[in-house]
Amino acid sequence: MNICILGNDKRIENIKKGILEDKKYNITDIKNADILIAQVPFSKDNVFLNGSEYSVCQIIEILKNTNKILFSGSISKDLRKEFEKNDIKYVDLLDFEDVTMKNAIATGEGAIKDIIESTDFTLNNSNILVLGYGRIGKILCKQLSGFGANIYVEARNIKDLSLIDAFSYKSIDLKYLDFYLKDMDIIINTIPHLILDKKRIKMLKKTCFVLDIASLPGGVDTFEVKKQNINYKLSLAIPSKTSPVSAAKYLKDKIYEILEEEQIYGKNN
């Protein structure tokens, strides 16, 4: 079985170390491969592979109507449709809950690292607002609670708000968010659409640190946050930056598990 690893980002390089020797792959190698392991995310623009010289069209042409298998992550809905239309077998590793949960843990740890490095005050007794209570929001709140921070969490539905209260965090319904912003020392956004708009950014105190870890386009008006001279950082793909070996191991272990259990077919939807 021939394995070819595309791309050159840290995550892929570390997968490479765990599977096969490090070398540069060309189109011939890709065509001869039975299994292709691509970047995570697979593509940011649906045109080129993330961090690679290869185009999505090239990969589709090589894979279509073959028994080759593509492993990647964060494959867009549009590309999934293209793969299915061209009878391409693929596995999005981030469709698996165990992988995404481990990635969320690494993301939370990396976010805390960003906060500590970007502020000159302790997390202990700081007012920290987490925007969004999804997978990453839940784990991040648990991690932050160990520092003795005062944790506020914004959510939209009653179930999440009740769960936030049950864990002794301070729940904030989105419609009341504006009343709390002026008191926050740190704000962490996990929502991938605009929530800290121009109006809300003007409510923040100048010493507030804003960290956006949501996928693009993010949730912060970057022009306004700079205009107001607010301490701000956009931090993407945190696991590949702060814990690349662990992030790569999560993916490698899942690939091995799928191959060993012969679950490759039927994971395309």
Backbone as CSV, one residue per row, in Angstrom:
resi,resn,N_x,N_y,N_z,CA_x,CA_y,CA_z,C_x,C_y,C_z
1,MET,0.843,-1.192,0.000,0.000,0.000,0.000,0.881,1.245,0.000
2,ASN,0.717,2.098,-1.003,1.502,3.317,-1.118,0.761,4.490,-0.467
3,ILE,1.476,5.202,0.408,0.895,6.342,1.100,1.626,7.607,0.674
4,CYS,0.858,8.637,0.338,1.440,9.915,-0.063,0.840,11.018,0.811
5,ILE,1.715,11.854,1.375,1.271,12.923,2.257,1.484,14.258,1.573
6,LEU,0.395,14.996,1.399,0.453,16.271,0.702,0.665,17.413,1.688
7,GLY,1.266,18.481,1.205,1.380,19.670,2.026,2.668,19.728,2.814
8,ASN,2.823,20.847,3.534,4.063,21.048,4.254,3.870,21.773,5.572
9,ASP,2.632,21.813,6.096,2.469,22.494,7.372,2.926,21.589,8.514
10,LYS,3.001,22.118,9.715,3.564,21.389,10.846,2.804,20.115,11.148
11,ARG,1.484,20.173,11.031,0.683,19.000,11.354,1.019,17.855,10.411
12,ILE,1.102,18.170,9.115,1.396,17.139,8.132,2.824,16.619,8.313
13,GLU,3.762,17.506,8.601,5.146,17.075,8.800,5.244,16.088,9.949
14,ASN,4.475,16.310,11.000,4.538,15.407,12.141,3.823,14.089,11.873
15,ILE,2.761,14.138,11.073,2.145,12.878,10.642,3.175,12.087,9.831
16,LYS,3.866,12.804,8.987,4.853,12.190,8.109,5.909,11.429,8.916
17,LYS,6.352,12.019,10.008,7.367,11.385,10.845,6.866,10.072,11.426
18,GLY,5.558,10.006,11.658,5.009,8.807,12.269,4.621,7.734,11.282
19,ILE,4.605,8.022,9.990,4.118,7.045,9.019,5.198,6.590,8.043
20,LEU,5.953,7.513,7.529,6.938,7.140,6.515,8.023,8.200,6.431
21,GLU,9.036,7.917,5.692,10.180,8.817,5.614,9.791,10.175,5.037
22,ASP,10.543,11.181,5.433,10.262,12.555,5.003,10.856,12.790,3.617
23,LYS,10.012,13.126,2.671,10.504,13.435,1.339,9.480,14.263,0.571
24,LYS,9.906,14.862,-0.485,9.035,15.704,-1.310,8.281,14.823,-2.303
25,TYR,6.978,15.028,-2.394,6.174,14.229,-3.303,5.816,15.039,-4.542
26,ASN,5.820,14.360,-5.673,5.421,15.007,-6.910,4.142,14.373,-7.444
27,ILE,3.682,14.861,-8.571,2.428,14.371,-9.138,2.470,12.871,-9.418
28,THR,3.606,12.388,-9.866,3.730,10.948,-10.135,3.536,10.140,-8.866
29,ASP,4.131,10.599,-7.775,3.956,9.913,-6.488,2.491,9.904,-6.079
30,ILE,1.818,11.033,-6.293,0.411,11.133,-5.923,-0.432,10.171,-6.760
31,LYS,-0.134,10.105,-8.039,-0.891,9.210,-8.927,-0.689,7.747,-8.575
32,ASN,0.486,7.415,-8.073,0.791,6.023,-7.744,0.346,5.620,-6.344
33,ALA,-0.128,6.575,-5.562,-0.498,6.303,-4.176,-1.870,5.651,-4.070
34,ASP,-2.007,4.800,-3.075,-3.310,4.204,-2.747,-4.054,5.089,-1.749
35,ILE,-3.270,5.736,-0.882,-3.839,6.591,0.155,-3.162,7.951,0.113
36,LEU,-3.967,9.021,0.111,-3.446,10.378,0.184,-3.865,10.989,1.508
37,ILE,-2.907,11.568,2.201,-3.200,12.277,3.448,-2.930,13.750,3.193
38,ALA,-3.986,14.546,3.293,-3.877,15.967,2.948,-3.967,16.841,4.191
39,GLN,-3.861,18.144,3.967,-3.835,19.122,5.030,-5.156,19.196,5.795
40,VAL,-5.070,19.805,6.964,-6.254,20.137,7.754,-6.155,21.621,8.096
41,PRO,-7.038,22.485,7.569,-8.145,22.148,6.673,-7.650,21.785,5.273
42,PHE,-8.492,21.090,4.542,-8.115,20.617,3.211,-7.833,21.785,2.277
43,SER,-8.724,22.752,2.250,-8.547,23.933,1.411,-9.257,25.116,2.044
44,LYS,-8.633,26.297,1.984,-9.260,27.493,2.544,-10.130,28.222,1.520
45,ASP,-9.854,27.963,0.231,-10.578,28.694,-0.811,-11.258,27.797,-1.838
46,ASN,-11.198,26.479,-1.623,-11.763,25.498,-2.560,-11.063,25.507,-3.923
47,VAL,-9.917,26.163,-3.985,-9.160,26.229,-5.238,-7.807,25.521,-5.091
48,PHE,-7.066,25.887,-4.056,-5.776,25.258,-3.787,-5.814,24.515,-2.460
49,LEU,-5.022,23.457,-2.361,-4.877,22.784,-1.095,-4.191,23.734,-0.120
50,ASN,-4.598,23.697,1.113,-4.055,24.592,2.121,-2.544,24.396,2.263
51,GLY,-1.784,25.477,2.032,-0.335,25.428,2.197,0.372,24.552,1.191
52,SER,-0.210,24.359,0.020,0.370,23.453,-0.973,0.383,24.101,-2.350
53,GLU,1.263,23.590,-3.199,1.337,24.068,-4.579,0.291,23.401,-5.461
54,TYR,-0.362,22.369,-4.950,-1.325,21.623,-5.758,-2.714,22.250,-5.692
55,SER,-3.437,22.163,-6.814,-4.804,22.685,-6.854,-5.785,21.565,-6.518
56,VAL,-6.962,21.969,-6.068,-8.019,20.997,-5.774,-8.383,20.236,-7.040
57,CYS,-8.428,20.927,-8.175,-8.778,20.283,-9.452,-7.795,19.173,-9.797
58,GLN,-6.510,19.403,-9.543,-5.503,18.364,-9.814,-5.789,17.112,-8.996
59,ILE,-6.084,17.309,-7.718,-6.330,16.173,-6.823,-7.609,15.441,-7.228
60,ILE,-8.643,16.188,-7.581,-9.895,15.565,-8.020,-9.661,14.728,-9.267
61,GLU,-8.890,15.256,-10.193,-8.612,14.541,-11.444,-7.886,13.229,-11.178
62,ILE,-6.988,13.245,-10.212,-6.219,12.040,-9.873,-7.074,11.016,-9.144
63,LEU,-7.969,11.481,-8.297,-8.729,10.583,-7.433,-10.021,10.039,-8.046
64,LYS,-10.585,10.771,-9.003,-11.927,10.422,-9.461,-11.980,9.039,-10.107
65,ASN,-13.060,8.339,-9.783,-13.334,6.993,-10.323,-12.188,6.014,-10.084
66,THR,-11.536,6.136,-8.932,-10.471,5.195,-8.554,-10.789,4.625,-7.180
67,ASN,-9.952,3.706,-6.723,-10.086,3.157,-5.380,-9.168,3.863,-4.387
68,LYS,-8.542,4.946,-4.834,-7.689,5.715,-3.931,-8.547,6.338,-2.833
69,ILE,-7.932,6.570,-1.686,-8.657,7.129,-0.547,-7.948,8.398,-0.074
70,LEU,-8.726,9.436,0.147,-8.202,10.705,0.641,-8.581,10.890,2.104
71,PHE,-7.565,11.148,2.943,-7.790,11.521,4.338,-7.473,13.007,4.485
72,SER,-8.379,13.742,5.119,-8.114,15.155,5.389,-9.031,15.592,6.524
73,GLY,-9.292,16.901,6.614,-10.178,17.411,7.647,-10.727,18.757,7.246
74,SER,-11.870,19.112,7.814,-12.541,20.387,7.491,-12.731,20.545,5.987
75,ILE,-13.223,19.498,5.356,-13.521,19.546,3.922,-14.858,20.263,3.744
76,SER,-14.884,21.285,2.926,-16.096,22.090,2.771,-17.235,21.285,2.146
77,LYS,-18.447,21.770,2.345,-19.626,21.108,1.780,-19.556,21.067,0.253
78,ASP,-19.075,22.157,-0.339,-18.983,22.213,-1.803,-18.017,21.155,-2.332
79,LEU,-16.880,21.000,-1.658,-15.910,20.008,-2.118,-16.397,18.586,-1.860
80,ARG,-17.121,18.386,-0.791,-17.696,17.057,-0.543,-18.635,16.670,-1.691
81,LYS,-19.404,17.639,-2.137,-20.310,17.377,-3.268,-19.517,17.025,-4.520
82,GLU,-18.411,17.750,-4.740,-17.559,17.464,-5.891,-16.954,16.068,-5.793
83,PHE,-16.505,15.698,-4.609,-15.925,14.365,-4.409,-16.957,13.286,-4.699
84,GLU,-18.147,13.476,-4.181,-19.189,12.469,-4.368,-19.615,12.383,-5.838
85,LYS,-19.664,13.529,-6.502,-20.025,13.559,-7.925,-18.998,12.805,-8.758
86,ASN,-17.732,12.852,-8.329,-16.650,12.195,-9.064,-16.262,10.837,-8.477
87,ASP,-17.138,10.315,-7.612,-16.925,8.987,-7.018,-15.559,8.900,-6.323
88,ILE,-15.254,9.919,-5.532,-13.985,9.953,-4.789,-14.241,9.508,-3.363
89,LYS,-13.445,8.561,-2.909,-13.547,8.073,-1.537,-12.722,8.980,-0.630
90,TYR,-13.341,9.494,0.409,-12.631,10.394,1.305,-13.089,10.194,2.741
91,VAL,-12.245,10.598,3.651,-12.569,10.568,5.073,-12.192,11.919,5.658
92,ASP,-13.163,12.615,6.221,-12.879,13.852,6.945,-12.658,13.466,8.401
93,LEU,-11.416,13.555,8.843,-11.053,13.096,10.185,-11.729,13.901,11.288
94,LEU,-12.143,15.135,10.967,-12.799,15.959,11.973,-14.298,15.684,12.061
95,ASP,-14.760,14.680,11.320,-16.131,14.219,11.493,-16.245,13.280,12.690
96,PHE,-15.115,12.856,13.224,-15.100,11.901,14.330,-15.017,12.660,15.658
97,GLU,-15.961,12.366,16.543,-16.070,13.109,17.793,-14.818,12.999,18.662
98,ASP,-14.188,11.816,18.684,-13.005,11.673,19.530,-11.852,12.552,19.044
99,VAL,-11.720,12.713,17.732,-10.668,13.575,17.188,-10.966,15.045,17.494
100,THR,-12.214,15.452,17.279,-12.558,16.858,17.496,-12.474,17.236,18.974
101,MET,-12.791,16.305,19.862,-12.691,16.591,21.286,-11.234,16.758,21.702
102,LYS,-10.359,15.905,21.187,-8.940,16.031,21.504,-8.374,17.330,20.937
103,ASN,-8.831,17.685,19.739,-8.412,18.954,19.148,-8.913,20.138,19.977
104,ALA,-10.112,20.001,20.525,-10.670,21.077,21.349,-9.851,21.263,22.621
105,ILE,-9.383,20.166,23.196,-8.537,20.254,24.393,-7.247,20.997,24.060
106,ALA,-6.632,20.626,22.941,-5.397,21.293,22.518,-5.646,22.764,22.197
107,THR,-6.804,23.049,21.600,-7.147,24.435,21.281,-7.303,25.264,22.554
108,GLY,-7.970,24.694,23.549,-8.148,25.394,24.818,-6.824,25.692,25.497
109,GLU,-5.941,24.711,25.521,-4.626,24.912,26.135,-3.847,25.999,25.402
110,GLY,-3.899,25.957,24.078,-3.199,26.958,23.283,-3.775,28.348,23.478
111,ALA,-5.102,28.431,23.627,-5.750,29.727,23.856,-5.297,30.324,25.187
112,ILE,-5.204,29.486,26.199,-4.739,29.964,27.504,-3.291,30.436,27.417
113,LYS,-2.491,29.731,26.647,-1.100,30.151,26.419,-1.074,31.545,25.773
114,ASP,-1.931,31.753,24.769,-2.017,33.055,24.103,-2.396,34.152,25.094
115,ILE,-3.339,33.848,25.983,-3.792,34.835,26.959,-2.663,35.224,27.911
116,ILE,-1.989,34.219,28.442,-0.917,34.481,29.403,0.203,35.300,28.769
117,GLU,0.529,34.974,27.527,1.610,35.684,26.841,1.213,37.100,26.403
118,SER,-0.094,37.354,26.299,-0.561,38.639,25.763,-1.062,39.608,26.826
119,THR,-1.042,39.204,28.092,-1.533,40.068,29.166,-0.476,40.228,30.250
120,ASP,-0.652,41.248,31.081,0.284,41.477,32.180,-0.411,41.359,33.531
121,PHE,-1.512,40.604,33.569,-2.223,40.360,34.826,-2.585,38.879,34.909
122,THR,-2.919,38.420,36.101,-3.199,37.001,36.304,-4.598,36.625,35.820
123,LEU,-4.739,35.366,35.476,-6.063,34.839,35.164,-6.903,34.762,36.433
124,ASN,-6.256,34.480,37.531,-6.942,34.391,38.814,-7.687,35.690,39.113
125,ASN,-8.981,35.536,39.372,-9.864,36.654,39.720,-10.136,37.614,38.552
126,SER,-9.695,37.261,37.345,-10.022,38.080,36.172,-11.426,37.742,35.685
127,ASN,-12.099,38.718,35.136,-13.405,38.485,34.517,-13.170,38.053,33.074
128,ILE,-13.482,36.802,32.789,-13.239,36.251,31.462,-14.566,35.866,30.814
129,LEU,-14.795,36.400,29.638,-16.019,36.110,28.890,-15.706,35.190,27.720
130,VAL,-16.387,34.054,27.664,-16.276,33.122,26.539,-17.529,33.279,25.688
131,LEU,-17.331,33.662,24.443,-18.453,33.833,23.525,-18.693,32.522,22.786
132,GLY,-19.814,31.890,23.067,-20.143,30.612,22.449,-19.899,29.463,23.407
133,TYR,-20.840,28.522,23.441,-20.714,27.376,24.350,-20.837,26.069,23.574
134,GLY,-20.066,26.010,22.485,-19.985,24.770,21.727,-18.920,23.871,22.321
135,ARG,-18.385,22.991,21.509,-17.390,22.016,21.987,-16.175,22.706,22.609
136,ILE,-15.602,23.661,21.886,-14.411,24.352,22.391,-14.772,25.228,23.588
137,GLY,-15.912,25.911,23.529,-16.329,26.754,24.641,-16.466,25.977,25.933
138,LYS,-17.055,24.802,25.866,-17.249,23.964,27.057,-15.906,23.564,27.672
139,ILE,-15.001,23.081,26.825,-13.702,22.627,27.327,-12.885,23.799,27.852
140,LEU,-12.922,24.906,27.159,-12.160,26.090,27.567,-12.622,26.593,28.935
141,CYS,-13.918,26.601,29.171,-14.430,27.035,30.476,-13.910,26.140,31.594
142,LYS,-13.908,24.840,31.351,-13.405,23.903,32.365,-11.928,24.144,32.640
143,GLN,-11.155,24.367,31.575,-9.728,24.612,31.740,-9.473,25.921,32.489
144,LEU,-10.231,26.955,32.166,-10.047,28.255,32.806,-10.465,28.241,34.269
145,SER,-11.430,27.401,34.605,-11.934,27.378,35.984,-10.844,26.999,36.981
146,GLY,-9.859,26.226,36.525,-8.765,25.821,37.413,-7.848,26.962,37.803
147,PHE,-7.947,28.101,37.087,-7.106,29.260,37.385,-7.772,30.228,38.365
148,GLY,-8.985,29.913,38.772,-9.688,30.794,39.700,-10.247,32.035,39.040
149,ALA,-10.523,31.957,37.747,-11.082,33.099,37.022,-12.593,33.188,37.250
150,ASN,-13.124,34.383,37.070,-14.570,34.579,37.085,-15.058,34.397,35.650
151,ILE,-15.723,33.292,35.395,-16.033,32.911,34.021,-17.470,33.252,33.652
152,TYR,-17.600,34.061,32.615,-18.890,34.424,32.041,-18.987,33.757,30.669
153,VAL,-20.168,33.244,30.346,-20.322,32.534,29.073,-21.587,33.006,28.365
154,GLU,-21.406,33.439,27.116,-22.545,33.843,26.288,-23.077,32.645,25.524
155,ALA,-24.387,32.507,25.498,-25.035,31.440,24.729,-26.389,31.940,24.252
156,ARG,-27.022,31.152,23.376,-28.264,31.597,22.752,-29.486,30.800,23.195
157,ASN,-29.303,29.519,23.471,-30.487,28.716,23.783,-30.564,28.362,25.269
158,ILE,-31.762,28.066,25.707,-32.037,27.821,27.129,-31.248,26.631,27.649
159,LYS,-31.106,25.597,26.838,-30.376,24.403,27.274,-28.941,24.749,27.633
160,ASP,-28.261,25.499,26.762,-26.873,25.879,27.034,-26.779,26.808,28.235
161,LEU,-27.692,27.754,28.334,-27.674,28.691,29.454,-27.865,27.952,30.784
162,SER,-28.730,26.957,30.780,-28.959,26.156,31.986,-27.722,25.330,32.344
163,LEU,-27.075,24.800,31.318,-25.863,23.998,31.545,-24.735,24.865,32.093
164,ILE,-24.619,26.067,31.575,-23.603,27.010,32.054,-23.820,27.292,33.541
165,ASP,-25.050,27.545,33.918,-25.370,27.788,35.326,-25.080,26.564,36.187
166,ALA,-25.363,25.389,35.643,-25.150,24.152,36.392,-23.683,23.939,36.745
167,PHE,-22.784,24.447,35.911,-21.353,24.323,36.172,-20.808,25.525,36.955
168,SER,-21.720,26.355,37.455,-21.367,27.507,38.296,-20.598,28.591,37.557
169,TYR,-20.734,28.632,36.222,-20.262,29.787,35.478,-21.401,30.815,35.466
170,LYS,-21.125,31.989,34.962,-22.157,33.021,34.906,-22.700,33.098,33.475
171,SER,-23.921,32.678,33.301,-24.508,32.627,31.956,-24.981,34.013,31.520
172,ILE,-24.802,34.285,30.218,-25.260,35.551,29.634,-26.038,35.238,28.360
173,ASP,-27.294,35.555,28.378,-28.088,35.443,27.156,-27.592,36.499,26.167
174,LEU,-27.488,36.134,24.908,-26.955,37.041,23.896,-27.631,38.412,23.925
175,LYS,-28.925,38.439,24.174,-29.643,39.714,24.139,-29.248,40.659,25.278
176,TYR,-28.558,40.114,26.294,-28.103,40.953,27.406,-26.581,41.150,27.407
177,LEU,-25.926,40.704,26.356,-24.462,40.734,26.306,-23.888,42.124,26.530
178,ASP,-24.497,43.142,25.936,-23.958,44.502,25.988,-23.803,45.030,27.414
179,PHE,-24.615,44.544,28.328,-24.554,45.027,29.707,-23.304,44.551,30.447
180,TYR,-22.656,43.505,29.937,-21.519,42.903,30.646,-20.163,43.286,30.059
181,LEU,-20.145,43.742,28.854,-18.882,43.928,28.137,-17.905,44.865,28.850
182,LYS,-18.389,45.925,29.447,-17.511,46.928,30.062,-16.735,46.384,31.261
183,ASP,-17.186,45.268,31.815,-16.540,44.716,33.011,-15.550,43.600,32.713
184,MET,-15.385,43.243,31.447,-14.549,42.100,31.107,-13.063,42.471,30.992
185,ASP,-12.226,41.599,31.560,-10.774,41.751,31.431,-10.260,41.000,30.202
186,ILE,-10.911,39.883,29.892,-10.516,39.028,28.769,-11.781,38.538,28.077
187,ILE,-11.773,38.570,26.757,-12.883,38.014,25.976,-12.310,37.028,24.968
188,ILE,-12.884,35.831,24.945,-12.449,34.796,23.992,-13.634,34.463,23.098
189,ASN,-13.474,34.691,21.810,-14.554,34.393,20.874,-14.348,33.042,20.200
190,THR,-15.401,32.214,20.213,-15.360,30.919,19.530,-16.408,30.847,18.427
191,ILE,-17.083,31.966,18.158,-18.195,31.993,17.197,-17.705,32.492,15.840
192,PRO,-17.897,31.714,14.766,-17.348,32.082,13.448,-18.196,33.061,12.642
193,HIS,-18.848,33.990,13.314,-19.493,35.096,12.606,-19.491,36.313,13.531
194,LEU,-19.650,37.484,12.958,-19.444,38.734,13.689,-20.347,38.854,14.914
195,ILE,-19.710,38.980,16.068,-20.449,39.199,17.312,-19.914,40.422,18.043
196,LEU,-18.585,40.621,18.016,-18.009,41.843,18.572,-17.902,42.866,17.445
197,ASP,-19.006,43.535,17.208,-19.055,44.522,16.127,-18.552,45.882,16.623
198,LYS,-18.639,46.874,15.773,-18.131,48.212,16.086,-18.745,48.757,17.371
199,LYS,-20.032,48.617,17.502,-20.730,49.145,18.672,-20.265,48.473,19.958
200,ARG,-20.128,47.159,19.929,-19.732,46.427,21.138,-18.268,46.653,21.499
201,ILE,-17.422,46.773,20.510,-16.009,47.012,20.786,-15.815,48.342,21.503
202,LYS,-16.619,49.319,21.183,-16.537,50.624,21.838,-16.927,50.545,23.311
203,MET,-17.613,49.467,23.702,-18.019,49.298,25.093,-16.904,48.709,25.960
204,LEU,-15.883,48.149,25.335,-14.822,47.476,26.086,-13.902,48.476,26.756
205,LYS,-13.369,48.098,27.904,-12.360,48.952,28.529,-11.033,48.761,27.791
206,LYS,-10.198,49.759,27.842,-8.969,49.766,27.044,-7.984,48.680,27.465
207,THR,-8.123,48.177,28.678,-7.200,47.146,29.164,-7.677,45.727,28.846
208,CYS,-8.831,45.623,28.203,-9.383,44.301,27.874,-8.550,43.632,26.778
209,PHE,-8.334,42.326,26.924,-7.662,41.544,25.888,-8.708,40.705,25.162
210,VAL,-8.721,40.800,23.839,-9.676,40.047,23.016,-8.922,39.000,22.204
211,LEU,-9.319,37.757,22.363,-8.715,36.644,21.621,-9.790,35.993,20.762
212,ASP,-9.566,35.958,19.456,-10.520,35.335,18.533,-9.934,34.017,18.054
213,ILE,-10.565,32.902,18.432,-10.067,31.583,18.019,-11.061,30.885,17.096
214,ALA,-12.080,31.633,16.645,-13.077,31.058,15.735,-12.500,30.943,14.334
215,SER,-13.005,29.982,13.587,-12.584,29.838,12.194,-13.031,31.066,11.404
216,LEU,-12.358,31.311,10.285,-12.671,32.470,9.465,-14.128,32.462,9.007
217,PRO,-14.778,33.625,8.990,-14.221,34.977,9.072,-14.013,35.506,10.483
218,GLY,-14.185,34.660,11.499,-14.011,35.118,12.868,-15.217,35.893,13.360
219,GLY,-15.098,36.447,14.579,-16.248,37.134,15.155,-15.962,38.518,15.669
220,VAL,-14.848,39.124,15.230,-14.434,40.439,15.732,-14.235,41.412,14.571
221,ASP,-14.726,42.628,14.744,-14.478,43.693,13.772,-13.025,44.133,13.943
222,THR,-12.150,43.593,13.121,-10.710,43.825,13.300,-10.320,45.284,13.070
223,PHE,-11.007,45.962,12.181,-10.698,47.373,11.932,-10.987,48.203,13.181
224,GLU,-12.146,47.963,13.772,-12.545,48.760,14.933,-11.709,48.437,16.164
225,VAL,-11.357,47.180,16.344,-10.577,46.804,17.523,-9.197,47.457,17.484
226,LYS,-8.645,47.609,16.289,-7.357,48.287,16.141,-7.526,49.795,16.319
227,LYS,-8.616,50.320,15.787,-8.895,51.749,15.905,-9.039,52.157,17.368
228,GLN,-9.656,51.288,18.168,-9.855,51.581,19.581,-8.638,51.211,20.434
229,ASN,-7.595,50.712,19.753,-6.349,50.354,20.444,-6.574,49.308,21.542
230,ILE,-7.419,48.334,21.220,-7.686,47.221,22.138,-6.671,46.111,21.876
231,ASN,-6.153,45.533,22.928,-5.226,44.407,22.820,-5.981,43.225,22.202
232,TYR,-5.594,42.814,21.006,-6.370,41.824,20.233,-5.435,40.845,19.534
233,LYS,-5.879,39.596,19.484,-5.116,38.592,18.733,-6.078,37.628,18.047
234,LEU,-5.801,37.346,16.787,-6.503,36.297,16.045,-5.601,35.075,16.052
235,SER,-6.114,33.972,16.572,-5.292,32.763,16.692,-6.022,31.595,16.037
236,LEU,-5.521,31.160,14.886,-6.147,30.076,14.129,-5.280,28.824,14.163
237,ALA,-5.907,27.682,13.926,-5.185,26.396,13.864,-4.258,26.233,15.067
238,ILE,-4.786,26.485,16.248,-3.965,26.476,17.459,-3.257,25.146,17.707
239,PRO,-3.922,23.996,17.580,-3.213,22.740,17.872,-1.951,22.542,17.048
240,SER,-1.980,22.946,15.772,-0.808,22.748,14.910,0.336,23.670,15.288
241,LYS,0.043,24.734,16.054,1.078,25.679,16.457,1.635,25.372,17.842
242,THR,0.754,25.064,18.789,1.192,24.906,20.168,1.436,23.454,20.579
243,SER,0.801,22.520,19.891,1.015,21.101,20.219,0.946,20.259,18.952
244,PRO,1.837,20.551,17.977,1.769,19.871,16.677,1.964,18.360,16.742
245,VAL,2.814,17.902,17.650,3.054,16.451,17.742,1.790,15.742,18.211
246,SER,1.140,16.277,19.247,-0.100,15.671,19.744,-1.201,15.751,18.696
247,ALA,-1.331,16.913,18.037,-2.360,17.085,17.015,-2.175,16.080,15.887
248,ALA,-0.925,15.876,15.490,-0.637,14.919,14.418,-0.927,13.491,14.867
249,LYS,-0.614,13.196,16.122,-0.850,11.841,16.643,-2.342,11.520,16.659
250,TYR,-3.186,12.499,16.997,-4.628,12.265,16.989,-5.076,11.807,15.595
251,LEU,-4.572,12.495,14.573,-4.964,12.169,13.202,-4.375,10.832,12.762
252,LYS,-3.101,10.629,13.081,-2.445,9.384,12.697,-3.154,8.179,13.324
253,ASP,-3.465,8.278,14.617,-4.126,7.171,15.306,-5.493,6.879,14.697
254,LYS,-6.206,7.923,14.314,-7.531,7.712,13.716,-7.409,7.073,12.334
255,ILE,-6.418,7.496,11.567,-6.196,6.890,10.247,-5.900,5.397,10.398
256,TYR,-5.000,5.062,11.322,-4.674,3.654,11.556,-5.904,2.877,11.994
257,GLU,-6.686,3.476,12.880,-7.883,2.804,13.384,-8.858,2.504,12.252
258,ILE,-9.068,3.483,11.383,-9.997,3.293,10.269,-9.496,2.217,9.311
259,LEU,-8.214,2.260,8.994,-7.655,1.266,8.079,-7.720,-0.133,8.672
260,GLU,-7.385,-0.244,9.952,-7.383,-1.562,10.598,-8.777,-2.158,10.713
261,GLU,-9.755,-1.288,10.962,-11.124,-1.772,11.119,-11.879,-1.809,9.791
262,GLU,-11.195,-1.416,8.709,-11.781,-1.428,7.366,-13.093,-0.655,7.325
263,GLN,-13.062,0.539,7.942,-14.246,1.398,7.977,-14.197,2.447,6.883
264,ILE,-13.265,2.309,5.971,-13.022,3.376,4.990,-14.246,3.635,4.121
265,TYR,-14.910,2.610,3.719,-16.056,2.788,2.832,-17.292,3.045,3.679
266,GLY,-18.071,3.994,3.263,-19.258,4.345,4.014,-19.060,5.535,4.913
267,LYS,-17.831,6.131,4.928,-17.587,7.323,5.739,-17.650,8.579,4.886
268,ASN,-18.196,8.470,3.719,-18.163,9.609,2.796,-19.316,10.591,2.976
269,ASN,-20.229,10.298,3.868,-21.386,11.170,4.011,-21.402,11.767,5.406
